[in-house]
């Protein structure tokens, strides 16, 4: 019997369009002999609709990402929990009439950012006993919050970039004291970033304290909780992780390296998705074998410390003296054919289509929640 998988994408965060492009990549590559696919979009307003499963509808056009049209047939989720191991019936509403849409076996929430990657959708799926791809509620929420991530990782003995957390109300009440603390304790440059946003949205590199006010305003536009971190003189590497089967250790890729040209201050949102500046990616990273292995071991330790499931991409810094520090951990990394996570696994001999199939099959056998 074939597995029916519902791809869930779009969402209410600023990464709506990138989520749609990710879905397009998977729709184009998923093995239709093994999987029946239902495409579910979440509009920017939060409406769940049944949308086209044609990958050509979910690609970049003239540098613009696609969006979920809220005018589609509304999707109704089950009102009560179903029996574990049984398909879940989804329904739609059209012209005031409720119709069956499909019986699904697993959901893949291809959602980036708030209301999707932060444990909210995962909690809903747990309540309905619906198997899904990726980490659970607590792990998703912790990894989404960069400040919480660092607390958990440091408790496990893992090193992260130094910095402070600033809440919007504290900044409004006492920005001068915060700025003075930074000048006295953290050397420039600083990276100002929202604690709970992805794709470098709202991130600014500050090389002069006079730039701090504007940088904080940009970050607070995304999240009332902000990190200000010391910029490190280091190389940026990324490692893909897959959960081990039957209690085995997670498996990892060789790390890849993101190289940013002199025309960019850092690897920002426009550089990641819209071709801004000079960026090259080396897979594997040109680092000594011992450093590559340390990065892979660090990625496994981070995956385990955060209690992650399914998949993750662990982003790290490698300093000139070969210290490995964790930058952040992504529980639902970009997943187009050209995104770092699939490219890293392609380098390990696992094709994009096979990677998709592997994650879906693992999700089917996961144990949901605490019973």
Helices and strands as residue ranges (DSSP letters): E 3-10, H 16-29, E 35-42, E 48-50, G 55-58, E 73-76, E 88-94, E 97-104, E 106-109, H 120-127, H 137-144, H 146-155, E 163-167, H 168-185, E 190-194, E 204-206, G 209-211, H 212-220, E 225-230, E 234-242, E 251-252, E 256-260, H 269-273, E 279-283, H 289-305, E 311-319, E 324-330, H 340-347, H 352-364
